[in-house]
Amino acid sequence: MSTKNLRLTPAVVLSSHTIGLAVIRGLGSMGVPIIAVSYQRNIDMGYSSKYVVEKIFSPHPEKYEADFIKLLIEYAKIKKQKLHLVPADDATLITVSKNKSKLNEYYITQCTDWEITQQFLDKKNTYYLAEKIGIPAPKTFLIKSISEIEGFAQSVGFPCIIKPCYSHRYFERFHKKMVKVNNLHDLEEEFLKADRSGIEVMMQELIEGEDTLGVNYNSVFVSGEPVIEFVAEKVRLSPPSFGVPCVVKSCDYIPDVVESGRKFLKGINFNGYSCTEFKKDLKDNKYKLMEVNGRHNRSGLLSTKCGINFPWIMYSYYNSQSITNVNSYRKNIYWIDEFKDTVTTGKRILSGKYSIIDFLKPYFRQHIFAIFDWRDLNPFVTRIINGFKMFVFKLYDITKKS
């Protein structure tokens, strides 16, 4: 669909890191004017994209929820038109979803209602529902007190993992998504760390195996039914096993993954775009549900490269309530987070557990980078500058302490 002669309503993209940049480019490439909102200016880079006509630096959406919502409403009043509002990470999704009825007066709000959002964003709800409707998932227990841990450990066994109910809050505090524990003492210590920080955590069975066992089921649901589906395999995580994807590859449908993804999303009456993550358990060869992201995902540019521009599809849907079906997409295309992949895989190669050929393979196949793009170079430059600043600050702290 050509948008060259159309005057498109601007989109306010909330969060300006890797996910936000994918949304900015997906919409901007179709001619949508972008207002980028960043609450992490020191690490974000999407706001420097050529597609951004205005950037706003905001307070943290959860820590200062009232101020964040006030900023959005006041901005909309100045613009005097209903703009699209697109949360592009969990923190902005939570705040916007909770305040959706209020924001709907001023915006075309692209997110689920709070009753639905809680079902996939709070992982204790996710795993409870998975068990209830019969979707394979790792054995999981919500830890409410330290007295419960020993009993849970007997059921799950070691090694296992401590996983937060809200991943982004745990990551903001501890700079990791989860933690592997090998014994009862470490399990208790990790629980207490999280508990002292006010973060709910679960004890979960560890699904062993390489990063390549992970799969993403991306979809758009309308009226409770899937209308567009896209499947991608994880190639490398950063850090390995427990990190975020740094290399992902588009692939054919995997029937078990697609079936479970559909079943879960129907189970929560989900509508819109989501990315549901699975990992194959070699003990029983079943794909186990890991998490559900009811917003655009980190490797969002991969689907766009393969012929499915999810940000634009959702933008168009919220405009007209209609979806243009996409029945096929390009396979074996790689998405690479060039910064995280270089750092993590460099360590793998030095450890002798990975070859330089394995590392380079995605770079010599058809691919798209998370940040680098000759047509939109500023985010890459901004990312380098921010990284250098963080390195200098860490070096200064180390020198000061010594």
ABEGO torsion letter per residue (X at the ends): XBAAABBBBBBBBBEABAAAAAAAAAAAAAGBBBBBBBABAAABAAAABAABABBBBBBBAAABAAAAAAAAAAAAAAAGBBBBBBBABAAAAAAAAAAAAAAAAABBBBBBBAAAAAAAABAAAAAAAAAAAGBBBBBBBBBABAAAAAAAAAAAEOBBBBBBABAAAAAAAAGBABBBBABAAAAAAAAAAAAAAGBBBBBBBBBBEBAAABBBBBBBBBGGBBABBBBBBBABBOBBGABBBABBBBBBBBAAAAAAAAAAAAAAGBBEBBBBBBBBBAAAGBBBBABBBABBBAAAAAAAAAGBBAAAAAAAAAAAGBBBBBABBBBGBBBBBAAAAAAAAAAAAAAGABBAAAAAAAAABBBBBAABBAABAAAAAAAAAAAAAAAAAAAAAAAAAX
